[in-house]
């Protein structure tokens, strides 16, 4: 876990794969589907939920859209975990993206419910 209850985007998939009863690729697919219906794909995710963190500080001016995060998990569902994610300032390493753990866990719960 990173600062303030955050988790790095590049470790979310392996974290989910090790601690969830669903097949990790199915879970990534359902997580992408949940993100696709959560908000317009071009809508930026609130910086509280997803932010860029590099060189020891957060950059809240760089935005990640719901569609970009959905694409990230879609790639994971196809067995191709992306090393970068699209942002308002171009591709950023997934390791520099911090996701609020409670937010992603809520989305995982919704994604899990979609399969039941």
C-alpha positions as CSV (number, residue, x, y, z in Angstrom):
1,X,0.0,0.0,0.0
2,X,1.3,3.4,-0.9
3,X,0.7,6.7,0.8
4,X,-2.7,7.5,2.2
5,X,-4.3,4.1,1.4
6,X,-3.2,4.2,-2.3
7,X,-2.0,1.2,-4.3
8,X,0.1,1.4,-7.4
9,X,-1.8,0.6,-10.6
10,X,0.9,-1.8,-11.8
11,X,0.4,-4.0,-8.8
12,X,-3.4,-4.0,-8.6
13,X,-3.7,-6.9,-11.1
14,X,-1.3,-9.2,-9.3
15,X,-2.9,-8.2,-5.9
16,X,-6.3,-9.1,-7.3
17,X,-5.0,-12.3,-8.9
18,X,-3.6,-13.6,-5.6
19,X,-6.5,-12.8,-3.4
20,X,-9.7,-13.2,-5.3
21,X,-11.8,-16.2,-6.1
22,X,-12.4,-15.3,-9.7
23,X,-10.0,-16.0,-12.6
24,X,-7.9,-12.8,-12.7
25,X,-8.5,-12.2,-16.4
26,X,-12.2,-12.5,-15.9
27,X,-12.0,-10.1,-13.0
28,X,-10.0,-7.6,-15.1
29,X,-12.6,-7.9,-17.9
30,X,-15.5,-7.3,-15.5
31,X,-13.6,-4.4,-13.9
32,X,-13.1,-2.8,-17.4
33,X,-16.8,-3.3,-18.1
34,X,-17.7,-1.7,-14.7
35,X,-15.5,1.3,-15.5
36,X,-17.2,1.5,-19.0
37,X,-20.6,2.0,-17.4
38,X,-19.5,4.1,-14.4
39,X,-19.2,7.4,-16.2
40,X,-18.6,8.7,-19.7
41,X,-15.3,7.3,-21.0
42,X,-13.8,10.7,-21.6
43,X,-14.6,11.9,-18.1
44,X,-11.5,12.3,-15.9
45,X,-11.4,10.2,-12.7
46,X,-11.4,12.3,-9.6
47,X,-7.8,12.9,-8.4
48,X,-8.8,11.5,-5.0
49,X,-9.4,8.2,-6.7
50,X,-6.5,8.1,-9.2
51,X,-3.5,10.4,-9.4
52,X,0.0,10.5,-10.8
53,X,2.8,10.3,-8.3
54,X,6.4,10.7,-9.3
55,X,9.6,12.1,-7.9
56,X,8.0,12.0,-4.4
57,X,5.0,14.2,-5.2
58,X,1.6,14.0,-6.7
59,X,0.7,15.8,-9.9
60,X,-3.0,16.5,-9.8
61,X,-2.9,18.4,-13.1
62,X,-2.5,15.2,-15.1
63,X,-5.8,13.5,-15.6
64,X,-6.7,9.8,-16.2
65,X,-10.1,9.1,-17.8
66,X,-12.5,6.3,-17.0
67,X,-11.8,5.1,-20.6
68,X,-8.1,4.9,-20.1
69,X,-8.4,2.9,-16.9
70,X,-10.9,0.6,-18.6
71,X,-8.5,0.1,-21.5
72,X,-5.8,-0.8,-19.0
73,X,-7.9,-3.5,-17.4
74,X,-9.1,-4.7,-20.8
75,X,-5.5,-5.3,-21.9
76,X,-5.0,-7.2,-18.6
77,X,-8.0,-9.3,-19.4
78,X,-6.4,-10.3,-22.6
79,X,-3.2,-11.3,-20.9
80,X,-1.3,-8.1,-21.9
81,X,-0.7,-6.1,-18.8
82,X,0.2,-2.6,-20.0
83,X,3.3,-0.9,-18.6
84,X,1.8,2.6,-19.3
85,X,-1.6,4.3,-19.1
86,X,-2.9,7.1,-21.3
87,X,-3.3,10.5,-19.5
88,X,-4.0,14.1,-20.4
89,X,-0.2,14.6,-20.9
90,X,0.5,11.4,-22.7
91,X,1.5,7.9,-21.6
92,X,2.6,7.6,-18.0
93,X,4.2,4.5,-16.4
94,X,1.5,2.5,-14.5
95,X,3.9,2.4,-11.5
96,X,3.4,6.1,-11.2
97,X,-0.4,5.9,-10.9
98,X,-1.8,5.6,-7.4
99,X,-5.3,4.4,-7.0
100,X,-7.3,4.8,-3.8
101,X,-7.6,1.3,-2.5
102,X,-11.1,1.7,-1.1
103,X,-12.4,3.0,-4.5
104,X,-10.9,0.1,-6.5
105,X,-12.1,-2.4,-3.9
106,X,-15.7,-1.0,-4.4
107,X,-15.3,-1.4,-8.1
108,X,-14.0,-5.0,-7.7
109,X,-17.1,-5.7,-5.6
110,X,-19.3,-4.4,-8.4
111,X,-17.4,-6.3,-11.0
112,X,-17.6,-9.5,-8.9
113,X,-21.4,-9.0,-8.5
114,X,-21.7,-8.8,-12.4
115,X,-20.4,-12.4,-12.6
116,X,-22.8,-13.9,-10.1
